[in-house]
Amino acid sequence: MELLDSLPTLLKSFWYIAIPTSIIFIIQTIITFTGLDVADGFDTDFHADVHDGGSDFQLFSLRNLINFLLGFSWTGISFYSLIGDQPVLLIIASFIVGVLFVVLFFLVIKQVQKLAEDNSFKITNTLNKTAEVYLTIPENKKGKGKIMISVNGAFHELEAMTENDRIPSGAVVRVVKIENNNILIVESI
C-alpha cells in the first residue's frame, strides 16, 4: 500500500474504503450468481423492514452496507480531482450517491421478486370478483352459461350457473360461490 501513502488523507480514506468494499462486493456477486444460499452474516439489534406486497427488504444488512460504501468510496475517488478542495461538498456528494446505490439495489430486488410471484390461475381467486356474461346463464341452476372474468390481469372464460333468474349475455355479475371446484355460482349486480 505504498502507493496510497503519498495521497492526501481524504483520498487515501476513500481508497481504504473502496478496495475491501469492492472485493467483498465481487465475492457477493459471485455467490449470488452461482446460486449459493449464504446469509449476510451480519445481524443488528434494530431491524427496519420495508414491506410492500409481501417483499422483505432489510435496510440494515451487510449487503446494503457494502452497496452504500461502494457508491460512497468510488464517488469520492472519482470526484476528488474536481471538488477535492471542498471536502465537505465531496463527502456530501459521496453520501448521496451511496444512498442512491442502496435505493437502486432495493428497486432491482423488488423487480426480481416480481418474477418469483405465483401468477398461476386458481379458481378461488374469482370469488367476489365481477365478470361479464359471455353465454346466457339459465335460471335456477337449470344449465350452464359462460362468463369472462379477469384474474391476475388475464381473462378467463369459465362455466357459470345462477340460483336466481336467467342472466343474459353482456350482463355484469359477481361470483358468490364455487361448486364442484370448477363451476362458478354468480348473481346479477
DRENMARKOL-706526 format. One record per atom (N, C-alpha, C): residue number from 0; residue in three letters; atom name; x, y, z. Coordinates in steps of 0.001 Angstrom, whole numbers, padded with zeros to 6 digits. Layout:
REM DRENMARKOL-706526
  resi  resn  name        u        v        w
   NUM   ALA    CA        X        Y        Z
...
REM end
This chain:
REM DRENMARKOL-706526
  resi  resn  name        u        v        w
     0   MET     N   000809  -001187   000000
     0   MET    CA   000000   000000   000000
     0   MET     C   000866   001271   000000
     1   GLU     N   002070   001163  -000477
     1   GLU    CA   002949   002332  -000542
     1   GLU     C   002399   003397  -001475
     2   LEU     N   001666   002977  -002518
     2   LEU    CA   001089   003938  -003450
     2   LEU     C   000117   004870  -002749
     3   LEU     N  -000632   004340  -001786
     3   LEU    CA  -001641   005131  -001099
     3   LEU     C  -001035   006083  -000068
     4   ASP     N   000156   005790   000430
     4   ASP    CA   000767   006615   001477
     4   ASP     C   001049   008045   001024
     5   SER     N   001302   008230  -000256
     5   SER    CA   001630   009567  -000755
     5   SER     C   000393   010410  -001072
     6   LEU     N  -000796   009820  -000999
     6   LEU    CA  -002028   010533  -001330
     6   LEU     C  -002492   011400  -000161
     7   PRO     N  -003277   012441  -000459
     7   PRO    CA  -003881   013234   000627
     7   PRO     C  -004779   012351   001500
     8   THR     N  -004968   012739   002737
     8   THR    CA  -005685   011929   003727
     8   THR     C  -007101   011553   003281
     9   LEU     N  -007858   012507   002751
     9   LEU    CA  -009236   012222   002338
     9   LEU     C  -009268   011212   001197
    10   LEU     N  -008439   011405   000208
    10   LEU    CA  -008399   010480  -000927
    10   LEU     C  -007929   009100  -000471
    11   LYS     N  -006944   009086   000422
    11   LYS    CA  -006447   007818   000961
    11   LYS     C  -007575   007093   001705
    12   SER     N  -008397   007834   002444
    12   SER    CA  -009525   007240   003172
    12   SER     C  -010532   006605   002209
    13   PHE     N  -010829   007315   001124
    13   PHE    CA  -011744   006751   000121
    13   PHE     C  -011178   005449  -000452
    14   TRP     N  -009875   005410  -000735
    14   TRP    CA  -009252   004204  -001279
    14   TRP     C  -009286   003062  -000257
    15   TYR     N  -009038   003373   001021
    15   TYR    CA  -009072   002334   002054
    15   TYR     C  -010481   001765   002240
    16   ILE     N  -011483   002525   001910
    16   ILE    CA  -012860   002017   001943
    16   ILE     C  -013173   001263   000653
    17   ALA     N  -012735   001796  -000491
    17   ALA    CA  -013101   001240  -001797
    17   ALA     C  -012504  -000145  -002053
    18   ILE     N  -011260  -000355  -001675
    18   ILE    CA  -010599  -001630  -002010
    18   ILE     C  -011269  -002816  -001319
    19   PRO     N  -011397  -002848   000024
    19   PRO    CA  -012055  -004020   000627
    19   PRO     C  -013538  -004127   000266
    20   THR     N  -014199  -002976   000138
    20   THR    CA  -015618  -002997  -000233
    20   THR     C  -015806  -003605  -001617
    21   SER     N  -014953  -003249  -002558
    21   SER    CA  -015046  -003796  -003920
    21   SER     C  -014787  -005292  -003928
    22   ILE     N  -013823  -005739  -003136
    22   ILE    CA  -013534  -007179  -003063
    22   ILE     C  -014728  -007929  -002485
    23   ILE     N  -015307  -007411  -001407
    23   ILE    CA  -016483  -008056  -000801
    23   ILE     C  -017658  -008043  -001782
    24   PHE     N  -017840  -006928  -002513
    24   PHE    CA  -018924  -006840  -003499
    24   PHE     C  -018751  -007894  -004594
    25   ILE     N  -017534  -008072  -005062
    25   ILE    CA  -017270  -009082  -006105
    25   ILE     C  -017580  -010477  -005571
    26   ILE     N  -017178  -010751  -004331
    26   ILE    CA  -017471  -012060  -003728
    26   ILE     C  -018982  -012261  -003598
    27   GLN     N  -019690  -011228  -003132
    27   GLN    CA  -021151  -011322  -003016
    27   GLN     C  -021797  -011570  -004373
    28   THR     N  -021302  -010899  -005395
    28   THR    CA  -021858  -011067  -006745
    28   THR     C  -021641  -012489  -007241
    29   ILE     N  -020458  -013032  -007028
    29   ILE    CA  -020171  -014407  -007448
    29   ILE     C  -021080  -015380  -006703
    30   ILE     N  -021231  -015170  -005397
    30   ILE    CA  -022103  -016046  -004600
    30   ILE     C  -023547  -015959  -005089
    31   THR     N  -023996  -014751  -005403
    31   THR    CA  -025367  -014569  -005883
    31   THR     C  -025596  -015281  -007208
    32   PHE     N  -024669  -015118  -008160
    32   PHE    CA  -024881  -015700  -009483
    32   PHE     C  -024602  -017197  -009544
    33   THR     N  -023887  -017729  -008573
    33   THR    CA  -023694  -019180  -008546
    33   THR     C  -024824  -019878  -007816
    34   GLY     N  -025695  -019094  -007168
    34   GLY    CA  -026870  -019670  -006533
    34   GLY     C  -026631  -020204  -005143
    35   LEU     N  -025491  -019911  -004573
    35   LEU    CA  -025243  -020352  -003205
    35   LEU     C  -026140  -019575  -002265
    36   ASP     N  -026721  -020277  -001296
    36   ASP    CA  -027618  -019627  -000345
    36   ASP     C  -026837  -019309   000916
    37   VAL     N  -026247  -018121   000946
    37   VAL    CA  -025432  -017704   002080
    37   VAL     C  -026070  -016475   002690
    38   ALA     N  -026284  -016497   003993
    38   ALA    CA  -026856  -015338   004690
    38   ALA     C  -025810  -014243   004779
    39   ASP     N  -026278  -013028   005049
    39   ASP    CA  -025360  -011891   005163
    39   ASP     C  -024351  -012075   006280
    40   GLY     N  -024721  -012788   007338
    40   GLY    CA  -023809  -012981   008440
    40   GLY     C  -023620  -011732   009289
    41   PHE     N  -024483  -010779   009120
    41   PHE    CA  -024386  -009512   009839
    41   PHE     C  -025738  -009233   010433
    42   ASP     N  -025818  -009200   011737
    42   ASP    CA  -027100  -009004   012389
    42   ASP     C  -027052  -007728   013219
    43   THR     N  -028171  -007041   013269
    43   THR    CA  -028256  -005822   014067
    43   THR     C  -029356  -005982   015092
    44   ASP     N  -029298  -005158   016128
    44   ASP    CA  -030366  -005176   017123
    44   ASP     C  -031608  -004476   016600
    45   PHE     N  -031427  -003627   015606
    45   PHE    CA  -032525  -002849   015057
    45   PHE     C  -032794  -003310   013641
    46   HIS     N  -034032  -003716   013377
    46   HIS    CA  -034415  -004144   012031
    46   HIS     C  -035429  -003162   011476
    47   ALA     N  -035160  -002672   010280
    47   ALA    CA  -036108  -001784   009612
    47   ALA     C  -036531  -002467   008334
    48   ASP     N  -037617  -003185   008397
    48   ASP    CA  -038102  -003909   007227
    48   ASP     C  -039112  -003066   006492
    49   VAL     N  -038960  -003000   005183
    49   VAL    CA  -039914  -002296   004350
    49   VAL     C  -040782  -003362   003692
    50   HIS     N  -042078  -003325   003984
    50   HIS    CA  -042983  -004325   003420
    50   HIS     C  -043820  -003681   002330
    51   ASP     N  -043781  -004282   001167
    51   ASP    CA  -044595  -003813   000048
    51   ASP     C  -045069  -005027  -000723
    52   GLY     N  -046277  -005435  -000462
    52   GLY    CA  -046806  -006588  -001169
    52   GLY     C  -046132  -007888  -000776
    53   GLY     N  -045603  -007962   000447
    53   GLY    CA  -045021  -009200   000906
    53   GLY     C  -043536  -009325   000642
    54   SER     N  -042924  -008346   000026
    54   SER    CA  -041496  -008457  -000233
    54   SER     C  -040717  -007860   000924
    55   ASP     N  -039746  -008618   001421
    55   ASP    CA  -038948  -008163   002546
    55   ASP     C  -037691  -007485   002044
    56   PHE     N  -037355  -006379   002676
    56   PHE    CA  -036122  -005670   002379
    56   PHE     C  -035572  -005179   003698
    57   GLN     N  -034476  -005772   004135
    57   GLN    CA  -033880  -005371   005397
    57   GLN     C  -032936  -004218   005131
    58   LEU     N  -033222  -003072   005738
    58   LEU    CA  -032449  -001863   005496
    58   LEU     C  -031022  -001978   006015
    59   PHE     N  -030862  -002539   007208
    59   PHE    CA  -029532  -002661   007796
    59   PHE     C  -029015  -004083   007613
    60   SER     N  -028267  -004296   006539
    60   SER    CA  -027686  -005603   006265
    60   SER     C  -026287  -005389   005697
    61   LEU     N  -025510  -006442   005692
    61   LEU    CA  -024155  -006350   005147
    61   LEU     C  -024193  -005957   003673
    62   ARG     N  -025135  -006524   002949
    62   ARG    CA  -025236  -006230   001514
    62   ARG     C  -025513  -004744   001276
    63   ASN     N  -026414  -004159   002046
    63   ASN    CA  -026707  -002731   001874
    63   ASN     C  -025551  -001856   002351
    64   LEU     N  -024855  -002285   003399
    64   LEU    CA  -023674  -001554   003842
    64   LEU     C  -022614  -001547   002743
    65   ILE     N  -022419  -002696   002116
    65   ILE    CA  -021444  -002791   001018
    65   ILE     C  -021886  -001922  -000154
    66   ASN     N  -023177  -001950  -000491
    66   ASN    CA  -023670  -001112  -001594
    66   ASN     C  -023452   000370  -001295
    67   PHE     N  -023761   000782  -000067
    67   PHE    CA  -023561   002177   000317
    67   PHE     C  -022081   002559   000240
    68   LEU     N  -021218   001745   000848
    68   LEU    CA  -019788   002065   000862
    68   LEU     C  -019179   002042  -000542
    69   LEU     N  -019697   001178  -001394
    69   LEU    CA  -019225   001124  -002782
    69   LEU     C  -019524   002445  -003487
    70   GLY     N  -020764   002902  -003399
    70   GLY    CA  -021122   004182  -004018
    70   GLY     C  -020400   005346  -003375
    71   PHE     N  -020303   005337  -002047
    71   PHE    CA  -019647   006408  -001304
    71   PHE     C  -018170   006524  -001679
    72   SER     N  -017448   005411  -001606
    72   SER    CA  -015996   005465  -001815
    72   SER     C  -015629   005765  -003268
    73   TRP     N  -016270   005115  -004208
    73   TRP    CA  -015902   005337  -005611
    73   TRP     C  -016332   006718  -006103
    74   THR     N  -017392   007263  -005540
    74   THR    CA  -017759   008649  -005875
    74   THR     C  -016696   009598  -005343
    75   GLY     N  -016247   009358  -004108
    75   GLY    CA  -015191   010198  -003540
    75   GLY     C  -013917   010151  -004356
    76   ILE     N  -013554   008959  -004808
    76   ILE    CA  -012341   008815  -005631
    76   ILE     C  -012537   009494  -006988
    77   SER     N  -013685   009268  -007595
    77   SER    CA  -013941   009796  -008939
    77   SER     C  -014005   011313  -008980
    78   PHE     N  -014598   011927  -007970
    78   PHE    CA  -014786   013375  -007989
    78   PHE     C  -013741   014140  -007175
    79   TYR     N  -012742   013433  -006651
    79   TYR    CA  -011732   014105  -005847
    79   TYR     C  -010982   015166  -006641
    80   SER     N  -010665   014866  -007877
    80   SER    CA  -009915   015848  -008687
    80   SER     C  -010765   017070  -009024
    81   LEU     N  -012094   016929  -009035
    81   LEU    CA  -012970   018053  -009347
    81   LEU     C  -013293   018912  -008131
    82   ILE     N  -013641   018258  -007011
    82   ILE    CA  -014067   019031  -005836
    82   ILE     C  -013309   018624  -004576
    83   GLY     N  -012114   018103  -004738
    83   GLY    CA  -011308   017691  -003591
    83   GLY     C  -010903   018849  -002704
    84   ASP     N  -010887   020071  -003265
    84   ASP    CA  -010539   021238  -002453
    84   ASP     C  -011697   021656  -001545
    85   GLN     N  -012878   021039  -001730
    85   GLN    CA  -014047   021292  -000876
    85   GLN     C  -014475   019954  -000261
    86   PRO     N  -013792   019511   000790
    86   PRO    CA  -014043   018163   001331
    86   PRO     C  -015467   017936   001823
    87   VAL     N  -016101   018963   002382
    87   VAL    CA  -017471   018783   002868
    87   VAL     C  -018411   018493   001699
    88   LEU     N  -018268   019227   000614
    88   LEU    CA  -019089   019010  -000580
    88   LEU     C  -018836   017624  -001165
    89   LEU     N  -017593   017200  -001190
    89   LEU    CA  -017239   015877  -001713
    89   LEU     C  -017851   014771  -000854
    90   ILE     N  -017794   014917   000458
    90   ILE    CA  -018359   013901   001355
    90   ILE     C  -019881   013865   001228
    91   ILE     N  -020513   015021   001110
    91   ILE    CA  -021979   015063   000938
    91   ILE     C  -022382   014397  -000378
    92   ALA     N  -021668   014719  -001455
    92   ALA    CA  -021966   014106  -002759
    92   ALA     C  -021761   012594  -002696
    93   SER     N  -020701   012163  -002046
    93   SER    CA  -020428   010728  -001914
    93   SER     C  -021513   010042  -001092
    94   PHE     N  -021949   010702  -000032
    94   PHE    CA  -023013   010153   000813
    94   PHE     C  -024299   009983   000014
    95   ILE     N  -024649   010991  -000770
    95   ILE    CA  -025881   010935  -001582
    95   ILE     C  -025810   009785  -002584
    96   VAL     N  -024677   009631  -003241
    96   VAL    CA  -024537   008534  -004206
    96   VAL     C  -024586   007190  -003495
    97   GLY     N  -023999   007084  -002299
    97   GLY    CA  -024080   005847  -001520
    97   GLY     C  -025520   005473  -001205
    98   VAL     N  -026316   006465  -000804
    98   VAL    CA  -027738   006221  -000528
    98   VAL     C  -028460   005817  -001816
    99   LEU     N  -028117   006455  -002930
    99   LEU    CA  -028733   006094  -004215
    99   LEU     C  -028408   004651  -004606
   100   PHE     N  -027210   004190  -004282
   100   PHE    CA  -026850   002792  -004551
   100   PHE     C  -027766   001848  -003775
   101   VAL     N  -028052   002162  -002520
   101   VAL    CA  -028941   001318  -001712
   101   VAL     C  -030358   001343  -002284
   102   VAL     N  -030837   002519  -002683
   102   VAL    CA  -032174   002642  -003271
   102   VAL     C  -032251   001871  -004588
   103   LEU     N  -031218   001994  -005414
   103   LEU    CA  -031175   001267  -006688
   103   LEU     C  -031204  -000240  -006441
   104   PHE     N  -030442  -000703  -005463
   104   PHE    CA  -030448  -002127  -005122
   104   PHE     C  -031848  -002568  -004697
   105   PHE     N  -032513  -001739  -003876
   105   PHE    CA  -033878  -002049  -003448
   105   PHE     C  -034810  -002184  -004647
   106   LEU     N  -034725  -001239  -005597
   106   LEU    CA  -035600  -001286  -006777
   106   LEU     C  -035332  -002518  -007630
   107   VAL     N  -034075  -002885  -007776
   107   VAL    CA  -033723  -004079  -008562
   107   VAL     C  -034272  -005331  -007879
   108   ILE     N  -034078  -005429  -006569
   108   ILE    CA  -034576  -006597  -005835
   108   ILE     C  -036092  -006684  -005909
   109   LYS     N  -036755  -005545  -005830
   109   LYS    CA  -038214  -005515  -005922
   109   LYS     C  -038679  -006068  -007284
   110   GLN     N  -038002  -005698  -008355
   110   GLN    CA  -038359  -006196  -009680
   110   GLN     C  -038061  -007686  -009818
   111   VAL     N  -036953  -008140  -009246
   111   VAL    CA  -036607  -009556  -009310
   111   VAL     C  -037634  -010388  -008536
   112   GLN     N  -038097  -009872  -007401
   112   GLN    CA  -039083  -010603  -006618
   112   GLN     C  -040415  -010715  -007343
   113   LYS     N  -040721  -009767  -008207
   113   LYS    CA  -041946  -009864  -009001
   113   LYS     C  -041887  -011066  -009935
   114   LEU     N  -040679  -011406  -010390
   114   LEU    CA  -040524  -012566  -011268
   114   LEU     C  -040827  -013870  -010542
   115   ALA     N  -040682  -013865  -009221
   115   ALA    CA  -040901  -015073  -008430
   115   ALA     C  -042351  -015230  -007989
   116   GLU     N  -043218  -014261  -008282
   116   GLU    CA  -044614  -014350  -007872
   116   GLU     C  -045317  -015494  -008589
   117   ASP     N  -046236  -016124  -007873
   117   ASP    CA  -047037  -017193  -008455
   117   ASP     C  -048299  -016580  -009045
   118   ASN     N  -048329  -016443  -010354
   118   ASN    CA  -049492  -015864  -011030
   118   ASN     C  -050323  -016933  -011737
   119   SER     N  -050168  -018190  -011317
   119   SER    CA  -050957  -019238  -011933
   119   SER     C  -052424  -019057  -011540
   120   PHE     N  -053308  -019486  -012427
   120   PHE    CA  -054740  -019308  -012209
   120   PHE     C  -055246  -020270  -011146
   121   LYS     N  -055956  -019718  -010178
   121   LYS    CA  -056635  -020512  -009148
   121   LYS     C  -058086  -020052  -009143
   122   ILE     N  -058983  -021001  -009254
   122   ILE    CA  -060404  -020656  -009357
   122   ILE     C  -060891  -019927  -008112
   123   THR     N  -060254  -020155  -006974
   123   THR    CA  -060666  -019471  -005748
   123   THR     C  -060413  -017966  -005820
   124   ASN     N  -059536  -017535  -006717
   124   ASN    CA  -059273  -016103  -006883
   124   ASN     C  -060421  -015369  -007574
   125   THR     N  -061424  -016101  -008032
   125   THR    CA  -062563  -015469  -008702
   125   THR     C  -063650  -015029  -007723
   126   LEU     N  -063609  -015537  -006503
   126   LEU    CA  -064650  -015199  -005534
   126   LEU     C  -064750  -013694  -005313
   127   ASN     N  -066004  -013210  -005305
   127   ASN    CA  -066326  -011785  -005093
   127   ASN     C  -065820  -010859  -006194
   128   LYS     N  -065392  -011405  -007312
   128   LYS    CA  -064977  -010572  -008445
   128   LYS     C  -066152  -010404  -009402
   129   THR     N  -066098  -009330  -010169
   129   THR    CA  -067138  -009111  -011169
   129   THR     C  -066693  -009681  -012505
   130   ALA     N  -067675  -010012  -013316
   130   ALA    CA  -067399  -010601  -014630
   130   ALA     C  -068518  -010211  -015580
   131   GLU     N  -068298  -010500  -016860
   131   GLU    CA  -069313  -010242  -017877
   131   GLU     C  -069811  -011582  -018416
   132   VAL     N  -071129  -011688  -018535
   132   VAL    CA  -071716  -012927  -019044
   132   VAL     C  -071410  -013029  -020538
   133   TYR     N  -070834  -014166  -020923
   133   TYR    CA  -070434  -014408  -022301
   133   TYR     C  -071513  -015208  -023028
   134   LEU     N  -071990  -016271  -022390
   134   LEU    CA  -073122  -017058  -022892
   134   LEU     C  -074209  -017041  -021819
   135   THR     N  -075440  -016814  -022220
   135   THR    CA  -076564  -016681  -021286
   135   THR     C  -076558  -017792  -020232
   136   ILE     N  -076844  -017394  -018999
   136   ILE    CA  -076869  -018350  -017888
   136   ILE     C  -078335  -018637  -017549
   137   PRO     N  -078768  -019894  -017699
   137   PRO    CA  -080164  -020254  -017386
   137   PRO     C  -080475  -020067  -015893
   138   GLU     N  -081778  -019864  -015601
   138   GLU    CA  -082214  -019618  -014234
   138   GLU     C  -082155  -020879  -013376
   139   ASN     N  -082114  -020680  -012061
   139   ASN    CA  -082241  -021730  -011036
   139   ASN     C  -081360  -022963  -011265
   140   LYS     N  -080173  -022773  -011684
   140   LYS    CA  -079194  -023856  -011909
   140   LYS     C  -079697  -024916  -012895
   141   LYS     N  -080482  -024491  -013896
   141   LYS    CA  -081017  -025443  -014874
   141   LYS     C  -080053  -025682  -016026
   142   GLY     N  -078976  -025003  -016038
   142   GLY    CA  -077982  -025178  -017087
   142   GLY     C  -076799  -024259  -016833
   143   LYS     N  -075804  -024406  -017682
   143   LYS    CA  -074590  -023615  -017513
   143   LYS     C  -074469  -022570  -018612
   144   GLY     N  -073940  -021438  -018234
   144   GLY    CA  -073570  -020401  -019174
   144   GLY     C  -072076  -020164  -019031
   145   LYS     N  -071599  -019102  -019625
   145   LYS    CA  -070167  -018794  -019512
   145   LYS     C  -069987  -017321  -019197
   146   ILE     N  -068929  -017059  -018442
   146   ILE    CA  -068586  -015677  -018116
   146   ILE     C  -067128  -015417  -018515
   147   MET     N  -066826  -014138  -018723
   147   MET    CA  -065445  -013691  -018954
   147   MET     C  -065037  -012939  -017695
   148   ILE     N  -063960  -013396  -017072
   148   ILE    CA  -063514  -012796  -015819
   148   ILE     C  -062005  -012566  -015872
   149   SER     N  -061586  -011459  -015278
   149   SER    CA  -060158  -011130  -015241
   149   SER     C  -059596  -011514  -013876
   150   VAL     N  -058553  -012357  -013888
   150   VAL    CA  -057863  -012770  -012667
   150   VAL     C  -056370  -012596  -012898
   151   ASN     N  -055724  -011828  -012045
   151   ASN    CA  -054291  -011535  -012155
   151   ASN     C  -053929  -010947  -013517
   152   GLY     N  -054806  -010129  -014055
   152   GLY    CA  -054529  -009450  -015308
   152   GLY     C  -054780  -010273  -016559
   153   ALA     N  -055268  -011499  -016412
   153   ALA    CA  -055554  -012350  -017570
   153   ALA     C  -057044  -012685  -017593
   154   PHE     N  -057629  -012695  -018792
   154   PHE    CA  -059048  -013020  -018929
   154   PHE     C  -059233  -014523  -019063
   155   HIS     N  -060291  -015020  -018422
   155   HIS    CA  -060615  -016445  -018456
   155   HIS     C  -062090  -016609  -018788
   156   GLU     N  -062379  -017598  -019620
   156   GLU    CA  -063754  -017955  -019947
   156   GLU     C  -064102  -019174  -019099
   157   LEU     N  -065057  -018993  -018179
   157   LEU    CA  -065377  -020064  -017239
   157   LEU     C  -066876  -020358  -017227
   158   GLU     N  -067220  -021605  -016883
   158   GLU    CA  -068622  -022003  -016781
   158   GLU     C  -069222  -021403  -015519
   159   ALA     N  -070493  -021002  -015650
   159   ALA    CA  -071165  -020380  -014509
   159   ALA     C  -072635  -020783  -014475
   160   MET     N  -073186  -020764  -013263
   160   MET    CA  -074609  -021032  -013043
   160   MET     C  -075129  -019951  -012097
   161   THR     N  -076445  -019838  -012030
   161   THR    CA  -077052  -018900  -011085
   161   THR     C  -078184  -019592  -010342
   162   GLU     N  -078416  -019147  -009123
   162   GLU    CA  -079512  -019689  -008317
   162   GLU     C  -080766  -018823  -008461
   163   ASN     N  -080669  -017741  -009221
   163   ASN    CA  -081765  -016777  -009369
   163   ASN     C  -082297  -016811  -010799
   164   ASP     N  -082772  -015652  -011279
   164   ASP    CA  -083330  -015533  -012623
   164   ASP     C  -082254  -015652  -013698
   165   ARG     N  -082709  -015943  -014911
   165   ARG    CA  -081841  -016049  -016089
   165   ARG     C  -081031  -014763  -016252
   166   ILE     N  -079740  -014924  -016635
   166   ILE    CA  -078865  -013755  -016826
   166   ILE     C  -078434  -013734  -018292
   167   PRO     N  -078796  -012679  -019026
   167   PRO    CA  -078486  -012627  -020459
   167   PRO     C  -077009  -012279  -020726
   168   SER     N  -076589  -012535  -021960
   168   SER    CA  -075234  -012173  -022392
   168   SER     C  -075021  -010678  -022249
   169   GLY     N  -073819  -010306  -021850
   169   GLY    CA  -073477  -008896  -021701
   169   GLY     C  -073755  -008334  -020321
   170   ALA     N  -074483  -009074  -019473
   170   ALA    CA  -074780  -008586  -018124
   170   ALA     C  -073536  -008698  -017240
   171   VAL     N  -073487  -007850  -016246
   171   VAL    CA  -072377  -007884  -015296
   171   VAL     C  -072833  -008652  -014062
   172   VAL     N  -071984  -009586  -013627
   172   VAL    CA  -072312  -010438  -012491
   172   VAL     C  -071165  -010446  -011481
   173   ARG     N  -071467  -010967  -010293
   173   ARG    CA  -070453  -011144  -009268
   173   ARG     C  -070429  -012615  -008879
   174   VAL     N  -069226  -013165  -008700
   174   VAL    CA  -069073  -014561  -008300
   174   VAL     C  -069323  -014650  -006801
   175   VAL     N  -070270  -015531  -006399
   175   VAL    CA  -070605  -015661  -004982
   175   VAL     C  -070146  -016991  -004382
   176   LYS     N  -070060  -018050  -005208
   176   LYS    CA  -069648  -019377  -004715
   176   LYS     C  -068949  -020139  -005835
   177   ILE     N  -068320  -021228  -005421
   177   ILE    CA  -067720  -022164  -006374
   177   ILE     C  -068267  -023549  -006027
   178   GLU     N  -068792  -024253  -007035
   178   GLU    CA  -069309  -025607  -006821
   178   GLU     C  -068460  -026598  -007594
   179   ASN     N  -068262  -027750  -006997
   179   ASN    CA  -067510  -028843  -007625
   179   ASN     C  -066126  -028405  -008118
   180   ASN     N  -065563  -027396  -007499
   180   ASN    CA  -064227  -026886  -007824
   180   ASN     C  -064042  -026392  -009251
   181   ASN     N  -065139  -026252  -010015
   181   ASN    CA  -064956  -025741  -011372
   181   ASN     C  -066149  -024969  -011927
   182   ILE     N  -067261  -024883  -011205
   182   ILE    CA  -068426  -024135  -011688
   182   ILE     C  -068669  -022958  -010748
   183   LEU     N  -068725  -021784  -011330
   183   LEU    CA  -068943  -020571  -010538
   183   LEU     C  -070428  -020303  -010393
   184   ILE     N  -070824  -019943  -009207
   184   ILE    CA  -072211  -019518  -008956
   184   ILE     C  -072170  -018001  -008901
   185   VAL     N  -072967  -017364  -009764
   185   VAL    CA  -072927  -015914  -009898
   185   VAL     C  -074305  -015313  -009631
   186   GLU     N  -074304  -014011  -009379
   186   GLU    CA  -075565  -013285  -009252
   186   GLU     C  -075419  -011954  -009964
   187   SER     N  -076530  -011441  -010459
   187   SER    CA  -076543  -010158  -011182
   187   SER     C  -076189  -009027  -010213
   188   ILE     N  -075586  -008019  -010781
   188   ILE    CA  -075263  -006841  -009975
   188   ILE     C  -076269  -005751  -010285
REM end
